Amino acid sequence: MSDINSGAGAGRLTLQDDLTIYNAVESKRQLLDAVRAAKTLELDLSQIQEMDSAGFQLLVLAKREAQRLGRSLRIVAHSPAVLEVIEFYNMVAYFGDPVVIPAAARQ
């Protein structure tokens, strides 16, 4: 499930299902529909408990689609699972979103 809030050309999508191969078809539809519906989309991934390479590919696809359409896609909240995968692929800079690293992780 997801929660979509939008208005005035801006929207926010909160994904609640894991970004894995098992949910890839539904997640792809949700992400692309949201990107196409809002000029600026904030993507809240704070509820994601598990993300695999299929989920990562969906984030890259959504970012590229937003760029192709001249729209903005920002990840505004990263769960630890999302951070782990994005850091594994060394793609934090690609997404260009502020990443909050918990104090315990910096020690």
C-alpha distances in whole Angstrom, upper triangle without the diagonal:
4,7,10,13,17,20,24,22,20,16,14,11,9,7,6,6,10,11,14,15,13,10,13,13,9,9,13,12,9,12,15,14,13,17,19,18,19,22,21,17,17,14,13,12,14,11,11,13,14,15,18,20,18,15,18,19,16,17,20,20,18,20,23,22,22,25,26,25,27,24,23,20,20,18,18,17,17,16,19,18,17,21,22,21,22,25,26,26,28,26,26,28,27,23,26,24,25,24,25,26,27,30,30,29,32,35
4,7,10,13,17,20,19,17,13,10,7,5,5,5,7,11,12,15,17,16,12,14,14,10,9,12,11,8,10,13,12,11,14,16,15,16,19,17,14,13,11,10,10,12,10,11,14,15,15,18,20,18,15,17,19,15,15,19,18,16,18,21,19,19,23,24,23,24,21,19,16,16,15,15,14,15,15,19,17,16,19,22,21,21,24,25,25,27,24,23,26,24,21,23,21,22,22,22,24,25,29,29,28,31,34
4,7,10,14,17,17,14,10,8,6,5,7,8,11,14,15,18,20,19,16,17,17,14,12,15,14,10,11,14,13,10,14,16,14,14,17,16,13,12,10,9,11,12,11,13,16,18,18,21,23,21,18,20,21,18,17,20,20,17,19,22,20,19,23,24,22,23,20,19,16,16,15,14,14,16,16,20,19,18,21,23,23,23,26,27,27,28,26,24,26,25,21,23,20,22,22,22,25,25,29,30,29,31,34
4,7,10,14,13,11,7,6,5,6,9,11,13,16,17,20,22,21,18,18,18,14,13,14,13,9,10,12,10,8,11,13,10,11,14,13,10,10,10,10,12,14,14,15,19,20,20,23,24,22,19,20,21,17,17,20,19,15,17,20,18,17,20,22,20,20,17,16,14,14,14,14,15,17,18,22,21,19,22,25,24,23,26,28,28,28,25,24,26,24,21,22,20,21,22,23,26,27,30,32,31,33,36
4,7,11,11,9,5,5,7,9,12,14,17,19,20,23,25,25,21,22,21,18,17,18,16,13,13,15,13,10,12,14,11,10,13,12,10,10,11,11,14,16,16,18,22,23,23,26,27,25,22,23,24,20,19,22,21,17,19,22,20,17,21,22,20,20,17,16,14,15,15,14,15,18,20,23,24,21,24,27,26,25,28,30,30,30,27,25,26,25,22,22,20,21,22,23,26,27,31,32,32,33,37
4,7,7,6,4,6,8,11,14,17,20,22,22,25,27,27,23,23,23,20,18,19,17,14,14,15,12,9,11,12,9,7,10,9,9,10,12,13,17,18,19,21,24,26,25,28,28,26,23,24,24,21,20,22,21,17,18,21,18,16,19,21,18,18,14,14,13,14,15,15,17,20,22,26,26,23,25,29,28,26,29,32,31,31,27,26,26,25,21,22,20,22,23,24,28,29,32,34,33,35,38
4,6,5,6,9,12,15,18,21,23,26,25,29,31,31,27,27,26,23,22,22,20,17,17,17,15,12,13,13,10,8,10,10,10,12,15,16,20,21,22,24,28,29,29,31,32,30,27,27,27,24,22,24,23,20,20,22,20,17,20,21,18,18,15,15,15,16,18,17,20,23,25,29,29,26,28,32,31,29,32,34,33,33,30,28,28,27,23,24,22,23,25,26,30,31,35,37,36,37,41
4,6,8,12,15,18,21,24,26,29,28,31,33,33,30,29,28,26,24,24,22,19,19,19,16,14,14,14,11,8,9,10,11,13,16,19,22,24,25,27,31,32,31,33,33,31,28,29,29,26,24,25,24,20,21,22,20,17,19,21,17,16,14,14,15,17,19,18,21,25,27,31,31,28,30,33,32,30,33,36,34,34,30,28,28,27,24,23,22,24,26,28,31,33,36,38,37,38,42
4,7,10,13,17,19,23,25,27,26,29,30,31,27,26,25,23,22,21,19,17,16,15,14,11,11,10,8,5,5,6,9,11,14,17,20,23,24,25,29,30,28,31,30,28,26,26,25,22,21,22,21,17,17,19,16,13,16,17,13,13,10,11,12,14,17,17,20,23,26,29,29,26,28,31,30,27,30,33,31,31,27,26,25,24,21,21,20,22,24,26,30,32,35,37,36,37,41
4,7,10,14,16,20,22,24,23,26,28,29,25,24,24,22,20,19,18,16,14,15,13,10,10,11,9,5,6,5,6,8,11,14,17,19,21,22,26,27,26,28,28,26,23,23,24,21,18,20,19,16,15,18,16,13,15,17,14,13,10,9,10,11,14,13,16,19,22,26,26,23,24,28,27,25,27,30,29,28,25,23,23,21,18,18,17,19,21,23,26,28,31,34,32,33,37
4,7,10,13,16,19,20,20,23,25,26,22,21,21,19,17,17,16,13,12,13,11,8,9,10,8,6,8,6,5,6,9,11,14,16,17,19,23,24,23,25,26,24,21,21,22,18,16,19,18,14,15,17,16,13,16,18,15,15,11,10,10,10,12,12,14,17,20,23,23,20,22,25,25,23,26,28,27,27,24,22,23,21,18,18,16,18,20,21,25,27,30,32,31,32,36
4,7,10,13,16,17,17,21,23,23,20,20,20,17,15,16,15,12,11,13,12,8,10,12,11,9,11,8,6,5,6,7,11,13,14,15,19,20,20,23,23,22,18,19,20,17,15,18,17,14,14,18,16,14,17,19,17,17,13,12,10,9,10,9,11,14,16,20,20,17,19,22,22,20,23,26,25,25,22,20,21,20,16,17,15,16,17,19,22,23,27,29,27,29,32
4,6,10,12,14,14,17,20,20,16,16,17,14,11,13,12,9,8,11,10,7,9,12,11,10,13,11,7,6,5,6,9,11,11,12,16,17,17,19,20,19,15,16,18,14,13,16,16,12,14,17,16,14,17,19,18,18,15,13,10,10,10,10,11,13,14,18,18,15,18,21,20,19,22,24,23,24,21,20,21,20,16,18,15,17,18,19,22,23,27,28,27,29,32
4,6,9,11,12,16,19,18,15,16,17,14,11,14,14,10,10,13,13,10,13,16,15,14,16,14,10,8,6,5,6,8,8,9,13,15,15,18,20,18,15,16,18,15,13,17,17,14,16,19,18,17,20,22,21,22,18,16,13,12,10,10,9,11,12,15,15,13,16,19,18,18,21,23,23,24,21,20,22,21,17,19,16,17,17,17,20,21,24,25,24,27,30
4,6,8,9,12,15,15,11,12,14,11,8,11,12,9,9,13,13,11,13,16,16,16,18,16,13,11,8,6,6,8,7,7,11,12,12,15,17,15,12,14,15,12,12,15,16,13,15,19,18,17,21,22,22,23,19,17,14,13,11,12,11,11,11,14,13,12,15,17,16,16,20,21,21,22,20,19,22,20,17,19,17,18,17,18,20,21,25,25,24,27,30
4,7,9,12,15,14,11,13,15,12,10,14,14,11,12,16,16,14,17,20,19,19,22,20,16,14,11,9,7,8,5,6,9,10,12,15,17,16,13,15,17,15,14,18,19,17,19,22,21,21,24,26,25,26,23,21,18,17,14,14,12,12,11,14,13,12,16,17,17,18,21,22,22,24,22,21,24,23,20,22,20,20,19,19,21,21,25,25,24,27,29
4,6,9,11,10,7,10,12,10,8,12,13,11,12,16,16,15,18,20,20,21,24,22,18,17,13,12,9,11,8,6,8,9,10,12,15,13,11,14,16,13,14,18,18,16,19,22,21,21,25,26,26,27,24,23,19,18,16,17,15,14,12,15,12,12,16,17,16,18,21,21,21,24,22,22,25,23,21,23,21,22,21,21,22,23,27,26,25,28,30
4,6,9,9,7,9,12,11,9,12,14,13,13,16,18,17,19,22,22,23,25,23,19,17,14,12,9,11,8,5,6,5,6,9,12,11,8,11,13,12,12,16,17,16,18,21,21,21,24,26,26,27,25,23,19,18,15,17,14,13,11,12,9,10,13,14,13,15,18,18,18,21,19,19,23,21,19,22,20,21,19,20,21,21,25,24,23,26,28
4,7,8,6,7,10,10,7,9,12,11,11,14,16,16,17,19,21,21,23,21,18,17,13,12,9,12,10,7,8,6,5,7,9,7,4,8,10,8,9,12,13,13,15,17,18,19,21,23,23,25,22,21,17,17,14,16,14,12,11,13,10,9,12,13,11,12,16,15,15,18,16,17,20,19,16,20,18,20,18,20,20,22,25,25,23,26,28
4,5,6,6,10,10,9,11,14,14,14,16,18,19,19,22,23,24,26,25,21,20,16,16,13,15,13,10,10,7,5,5,7,6,5,8,10,9,11,14,14,15,17,19,20,21,23,24,25,27,25,24,20,20,17,20,18,15,14,15,11,11,14,14,11,14,17,16,16,19,18,19,22,20,19,22,21,23,21,23,23,24,28,27,24,27,30
4,5,5,8,10,9,11,13,15,15,16,19,20,20,22,24,26,28,26,23,23,19,19,16,19,17,14,14,10,9,7,8,5,7,10,10,10,13,15,14,16,18,20,20,22,24,25,26,28,26,25,22,22,20,23,21,19,18,18,15,14,18,17,14,16,19,18,17,21,20,21,24,22,21,24,24,26,24,26,26,28,31,30,28,31,33
4,6,8,9,10,11,14,14,15,17,19,20,21,23,25,26,29,28,24,24,20,20,17,19,17,14,13,11,10,10,11,9,10,13,13,13,15,18,17,18,21,22,22,24,26,27,28,30,28,27,24,24,22,24,22,20,19,19,16,16,20,19,17,19,22,21,21,24,23,24,27,25,24,27,26,28,26,28,28,29,32,31,29,32,34
4,6,6,6,8,10,11,12,14,16,16,18,20,21,23,25,24,21,20,17,17,15,17,14,12,13,11,10,11,12,9,8,12,13,11,13,16,15,15,18,20,19,21,24,24,25,27,25,24,21,21,19,21,20,18,17,19,16,15,19,19,17,18,22,21,21,24,22,23,26,24,22,25,24,26,25,26,27,28,31,31,29,32,34
4,6,5,6,9,10,10,12,14,15,16,18,20,21,23,23,20,20,16,17,15,18,16,13,15,12,10,10,10,7,7,10,9,8,11,13,12,12,16,17,16,18,21,21,22,24,22,22,19,20,18,21,20,18,18,19,16,15,18,19,16,17,20,20,19,22,20,21,24,21,20,23,23,25,24,26,27,28,32,32,29,32,35
4,6,5,6,9,10,11,12,14,16,17,18,21,23,23,20,21,18,19,17,20,19,16,18,16,14,14,14,10,10,13,12,10,13,15,13,13,17,17,16,18,21,21,21,24,22,22,20,21,20,23,22,21,21,23,20,18,22,22,19,20,24,23,22,25,23,24,26,23,22,25,25,28,27,29,30,32,35,35,33,35,38
4,5,5,6,9,10,11,12,14,16,17,19,22,21,18,19,16,17,15,18,16,15,17,15,14,15,16,12,11,14,14,11,13,16,14,13,17,18,17,18,21,21,21,24,22,21,19,20,19,21,21,20,20,22,19,18,22,22,20,21,24,24,23,26,24,24,27,24,22,25,24,27,26,28,29,30,34,34,32,35,38
4,5,5,6,9,10,11,12,14,15,17,19,19,15,15,12,13,12,15,14,12,14,13,12,13,13,10,8,11,11,8,10,13,11,10,14,16,14,16,19,19,19,21,19,18,15,17,15,18,17,16,16,19,16,14,18,19,17,17,21,21,20,22,20,21,23,21,18,21,20,23,22,24,25,27,31,31,29,31,34
4,5,5,6,8,10,11,12,14,16,18,18,15,16,13,15,14,18,17,15,17,16,14,14,13,10,9,11,10,6,9,11,9,8,12,13,11,13,16,16,16,19,17,17,14,16,16,19,19,18,19,21,18,16,19,20,18,18,21,21,20,22,19,21,22,19,17,21,20,23,23,25,27,29,33,33,31,33,36
4,6,5,6,8,10,11,12,14,17,17,15,16,14,16,16,19,18,17,20,19,17,17,17,14,12,15,13,10,12,14,11,10,14,15,12,14,17,17,16,19,17,18,15,18,17,20,20,20,21,24,21,19,22,24,21,21,25,25,23,26,23,24,25,22,20,23,22,25,25,28,29,31,35,36,33,36,39
4,6,5,6,9,10,11,12,15,15,12,13,11,13,13,16,15,15,18,17,16,17,18,15,12,15,14,10,11,14,12,10,13,15,13,13,17,17,16,19,16,16,14,15,15,17,17,18,19,21,20,17,21,22,20,20,24,25,23,25,22,22,24,21,19,21,20,23,23,25,27,29,33,33,31,34,37
4,6,5,6,9,10,11,13,13,10,11,9,11,12,15,15,14,17,17,15,16,16,13,11,12,12,8,8,11,9,6,10,12,10,10,14,14,14,16,13,13,10,12,12,15,15,16,17,20,18,15,18,20,18,17,21,22,20,22,19,19,20,18,15,18,17,20,20,23,25,27,31,31,29,31,35
4,5,5,6,8,10,12,13,11,13,12,15,15,19,19,18,21,20,18,19,18,15,13,14,13,9,10,11,8,6,9,10,8,9,12,12,11,14,12,13,11,14,14,17,19,19,21,23,21,19,21,23,21,19,23,24,22,23,20,21,22,19,16,19,19,22,23,25,28,30,34,35,32,34,38
4,6,5,6,9,12,13,11,13,13,15,16,20,20,19,22,22,20,21,21,18,16,17,16,13,13,15,12,10,13,14,10,11,14,14,12,15,13,14,12,15,16,18,20,21,22,25,24,21,24,26,23,22,26,27,25,27,23,24,24,22,19,22,21,24,25,27,30,32,35,36,34,36,40
4,5,5,6,9,10,7,10,9,12,14,17,17,17,21,21,19,21,21,18,16,17,16,13,12,14,13,9,11,13,11,10,14,14,12,14,11,11,10,12,13,15,16,18,20,23,22,19,22,24,22,21,25,26,24,25,22,22,22,20,17,19,18,21,22,24,27,29,32,34,32,34,37
4,6,6,7,8,6,9,10,13,15,18,19,19,22,22,20,21,20,18,16,16,15,12,11,12,10,7,9,10,7,6,10,11,9,10,8,8,7,10,12,15,17,18,20,23,22,19,21,24,22,20,23,25,23,23,20,20,20,17,15,17,16,19,21,23,26,29,32,34,32,33,37
4,6,8,10,9,13,13,17,18,22,22,22,26,25,23,24,23,21,19,19,18,15,14,15,12,10,11,12,8,7,11,10,8,10,8,10,10,14,16,18,20,22,24,27,26,23,25,27,25,23,27,28,26,27,23,23,23,20,18,20,20,23,25,27,30,32,36,37,35,37,40
4,7,9,9,12,13,16,18,21,22,22,26,26,24,26,25,23,21,21,20,17,16,18,16,12,14,15,12,10,14,14,11,12,10,11,11,14,16,18,20,22,24,28,27,24,26,29,27,25,29,30,28,29,25,25,25,23,20,21,20,23,25,27,30,33,36,38,36,37,41
4,5,6,9,11,15,17,20,21,22,26,26,24,26,26,24,21,21,21,18,16,17,16,12,13,15,12,9,12,13,10,11,8,8,9,12,14,15,18,20,23,26,26,23,24,28,26,24,27,29,27,28,24,23,23,21,18,19,18,20,23,25,28,30,34,36,34,35,39
4,7,10,13,16,19,22,23,24,28,28,26,27,27,25,23,22,21,19,17,17,16,13,13,14,12,8,11,12,9,8,5,6,8,11,14,16,19,21,24,27,27,24,25,28,26,24,27,29,27,27,23,22,21,19,17,17,17,20,22,25,28,30,34,36,34,35,39
4,7,10,13,16,19,21,21,25,25,24,26,25,24,21,20,20,18,15,16,16,12,11,14,12,9,11,13,11,10,6,5,6,8,11,12,15,18,21,24,24,21,22,25,24,21,24,27,25,24,21,19,19,17,14,14,13,16,19,21,24,27,30,32,31,31,35
4,6,10,12,15,17,18,21,22,20,22,22,21,18,17,18,15,13,14,14,10,10,13,12,9,12,14,12,12,8,6,5,6,8,10,13,15,18,21,21,18,19,22,21,19,22,24,23,23,19,18,18,16,13,14,12,15,17,19,22,25,28,30,28,29,33
4,6,10,12,14,15,19,20,18,21,21,20,17,17,18,15,12,15,15,12,11,15,14,12,14,17,16,15,11,8,6,5,6,6,9,12,14,18,18,15,16,20,19,17,20,23,22,21,18,16,17,16,12,13,10,12,14,16,19,21,24,26,25,26,30
4,6,9,11,11,15,16,15,17,18,17,14,14,15,12,10,13,13,10,11,14,14,12,15,17,17,17,13,10,7,6,5,6,7,9,12,15,15,12,14,17,16,15,18,20,19,19,16,15,16,15,11,13,10,12,13,15,18,20,23,25,23,25,28
4,6,8,9,13,14,14,17,18,18,14,14,17,14,12,15,16,13,14,18,18,16,18,21,21,20,17,14,11,9,6,5,5,7,9,13,13,11,13,16,16,15,17,20,20,20,17,16,18,17,13,15,12,12,12,13,16,17,21,22,21,23,26
4,6,6,9,10,10,14,15,15,11,12,15,13,11,14,16,13,14,18,18,17,20,22,22,22,19,16,13,11,7,8,5,5,6,10,9,7,10,13,12,12,15,17,17,18,16,14,17,17,13,15,12,13,12,13,14,16,20,20,19,21,24
4,6,8,11,12,15,18,18,14,15,18,16,14,17,19,17,18,21,22,21,23,26,26,25,22,19,16,13,10,9,5,5,4,8,9,8,10,13,14,14,16,18,19,19,18,16,19,19,16,17,14,13,12,11,13,13,17,18,17,19,22
4,6,9,11,15,17,17,14,15,18,16,15,19,20,18,19,23,23,22,25,27,27,27,24,21,18,16,12,12,9,8,6,10,9,10,12,14,15,16,18,19,21,22,20,19,22,22,18,20,17,17,15,15,16,16,20,20,19,22,24
4,6,7,11,14,14,10,12,15,14,13,16,18,16,18,21,21,21,24,26,26,27,24,21,18,16,12,13,10,8,6,8,7,7,10,12,12,13,15,16,18,19,18,17,20,20,17,19,17,17,15,16,16,17,20,20,18,22,24
4,7,10,14,14,12,13,17,16,15,19,20,20,21,24,25,25,27,29,30,30,27,25,21,19,16,16,13,10,7,8,6,8,11,11,12,14,16,16,18,20,19,19,22,22,20,22,19,20,17,17,17,16,20,19,18,21,23
4,7,10,11,9,11,14,14,14,17,18,18,20,22,23,24,26,28,29,30,27,25,21,20,16,17,15,12,9,9,6,7,11,10,9,12,14,14,16,18,18,18,21,21,19,21,20,20,18,18,18,18,22,20,19,22,24
4,7,8,6,7,10,10,11,13,15,15,17,19,20,21,23,25,26,27,25,22,19,18,15,17,14,11,10,10,6,6,9,9,7,10,12,12,13,15,15,15,19,18,16,19,18,19,17,18,18,19,22,22,19,22,24
4,5,5,6,9,10,11,13,14,16,17,19,20,22,23,25,26,27,26,24,20,20,17,19,17,14,13,13,9,9,11,10,7,10,12,11,11,14,14,16,19,18,17,20,20,21,19,21,20,22,25,24,21,24,26
4,5,5,6,9,10,11,12,14,15,16,18,20,21,22,24,26,24,23,19,19,17,20,19,16,15,15,12,11,13,11,8,10,12,10,9,13,13,15,18,16,16,19,19,21,19,22,21,23,27,26,23,25,27
4,5,5,6,9,10,10,12,14,15,16,18,20,21,23,24,23,22,19,19,17,20,19,17,16,17,13,12,15,14,11,12,15,14,13,16,15,17,19,17,16,20,20,23,21,23,24,26,29,28,25,28,30
4,5,5,6,9,10,11,13,14,15,17,19,20,21,23,21,19,16,16,14,17,16,13,13,14,11,9,12,12,9,10,14,13,12,15,14,15,18,16,14,18,17,20,18,20,21,23,26,26,23,26,28
4,5,5,6,9,10,11,13,14,16,17,18,20,21,20,18,15,14,13,16,15,13,13,14,11,8,11,11,7,7,11,10,9,12,10,12,14,12,11,15,15,17,16,19,19,22,25,25,22,24,27
4,5,5,6,9,10,10,12,14,15,16,18,20,19,18,15,16,15,18,18,16,17,17,15,12,14,14,11,10,14,13,11,13,11,14,16,13,12,16,17,20,19,22,23,25,28,28,25,27,30
4,5,5,6,9,10,10,12,14,15,16,18,17,16,13,14,13,16,16,15,16,17,15,12,15,16,12,12,16,16,14,16,13,15,17,14,13,16,16,19,19,22,23,25,29,29,26,28,31
4,5,5,6,9,10,11,12,14,15,16,15,13,10,10,9,13,13,12,14,16,13,10,12,14,11,10,13,14,12,14,11,12,14,11,9,13,13,16,15,18,20,22,26,26,24,25,29
4,5,5,6,9,10,11,12,14,15,14,13,11,12,12,15,16,15,17,18,16,13,14,15,12,10,14,14,11,13,10,11,12,9,8,12,13,17,17,20,21,24,28,28,25,27,30
4,5,5,6,9,10,10,12,14,13,13,11,13,14,17,18,17,19,21,19,15,17,19,15,14,17,18,15,16,13,15,16,12,11,15,16,19,20,23,25,28,31,32,29,30,33
4,5,5,6,9,10,11,12,11,10,8,10,11,14,16,16,18,20,18,15,17,19,16,14,18,19,17,18,14,15,16,13,11,14,14,18,18,21,24,26,30,31,28,30,33
4,5,5,6,9,10,11,9,8,6,8,10,13,15,15,18,20,19,15,16,18,16,13,17,18,15,16,12,13,13,9,8,10,11,15,16,20,22,25,28,30,27,28,31
4,5,5,6,9,10,10,10,9,12,14,17,19,19,21,23,22,18,19,21,18,16,19,20,17,17,14,15,14,11,10,13,15,18,20,23,25,28,32,33,30,31,34
4,5,5,6,9,8,10,9,13,15,18,20,20,23,25,23,20,21,23,20,18,22,23,20,20,17,18,18,14,13,15,17,20,22,25,27,30,34,35,32,33,37
4,5,5,6,5,6,6,10,12,15,18,19,22,24,23,19,21,23,21,18,22,23,20,21,17,17,16,13,12,14,14,18,20,23,26,29,32,34,31,32,36
4,5,5,6,7,8,11,14,17,20,21,24,26,25,21,22,24,22,19,22,23,20,20,16,17,15,12,11,13,15,18,20,24,26,30,33,34,32,32,36
4,6,8,10,11,15,17,21,23,24,26,29,27,24,25,27,24,21,24,26,22,22,19,20,19,15,15,16,18,22,24,27,30,33,36,38,35,36,39
4,5,9,11,14,17,20,23,24,27,29,28,25,26,28,26,23,26,28,25,25,21,22,21,17,16,18,19,22,25,28,31,34,37,39,36,37,41
4,7,10,13,17,19,22,24,27,29,29,25,26,28,26,23,26,28,25,24,21,21,19,16,15,16,17,21,23,27,29,33,36,38,35,36,39
4,7,10,14,16,19,20,24,26,26,22,23,26,24,21,24,26,24,23,20,19,18,16,14,14,15,18,21,24,27,30,33,35,33,33,37
4,7,10,12,16,17,21,23,23,19,20,23,22,19,21,24,22,21,17,16,15,13,11,11,11,14,17,20,23,26,29,31,29,30,34
4,7,9,12,14,17,20,19,16,17,20,18,16,18,21,19,19,15,14,14,12,9,10,9,13,15,18,21,23,27,28,26,27,31
4,6,9,11,14,17,17,14,14,18,17,14,16,19,18,17,14,12,12,11,7,8,6,9,11,14,17,20,23,25,23,24,27
4,6,7,11,13,14,10,11,14,14,12,14,17,16,16,13,11,12,11,8,9,6,8,9,11,14,17,20,22,20,21,25
4,7,10,13,15,12,12,16,16,14,16,19,19,18,15,13,14,14,11,11,7,7,8,10,13,15,18,20,19,20,24
4,7,10,12,9,10,13,14,13,15,18,18,18,16,13,15,16,12,13,9,9,8,8,11,12,16,18,16,18,21
4,6,8,6,6,10,11,10,11,14,15,15,13,11,14,15,12,13,10,9,7,8,9,11,15,16,14,16,19
4,5,5,6,9,10,11,12,14,16,16,15,13,17,17,15,16,13,13,10,10,10,11,15,15,13,16,19
4,5,5,6,9,10,10,12,14,15,15,13,17,18,16,17,15,14,11,10,9,9,13,12,10,13,16
4,6,5,7,9,10,11,13,14,14,14,17,18,16,18,16,16,13,13,12,13,17,16,13,16,19
4,5,5,6,8,10,11,12,11,11,14,14,12,14,13,13,11,12,12,14,17,17,15,17,20
4,6,5,6,8,10,10,10,8,12,13,11,13,11,11,8,9,9,11,14,14,11,14,17
4,6,5,6,9,10,11,10,14,15,14,16,15,15,11,12,11,13,16,15,11,14,16
4,5,5,6,9,9,10,13,13,13,15,15,16,13,15,14,16,19,18,15,17,20
4,5,5,6,5,6,10,9,9,11,11,13,11,13,13,16,19,19,15,17,20
4,5,5,6,6,10,11,11,12,13,13,10,13,11,14,17,17,13,14,17
4,5,8,9,12,13,14,16,16,17,14,16,15,17,19,19,15,16,19
4,5,8,11,10,12,14,15,17,15,18,17,20,22,22,18,19,22
4,6,8,8,10,12,13,14,13,16,15,18,20,21,17,17,20
4,5,5,7,9,10,12,12,15,15,19,21,22,18,19,22
4,6,6,6,7,9,8,11,12,16,18,19,16,16,20
4,5,5,8,9,10,13,15,18,20,22,19,18,22
4,5,8,11,12,16,17,21,23,25,22,22,25
4,6,9,10,14,16,19,22,23,21,21,25
4,7,9,12,15,18,21,23,20,20,24
4,6,10,12,16,18,21,18,19,22
4,6,10,13,15,18,16,16,20
4,6,10,12,15,12,13,17
4,6,9,12,10,11,14
4,6,8,7,7,11
4,5,5,7,10
4,5,5,7
4,6,6
4,6
4
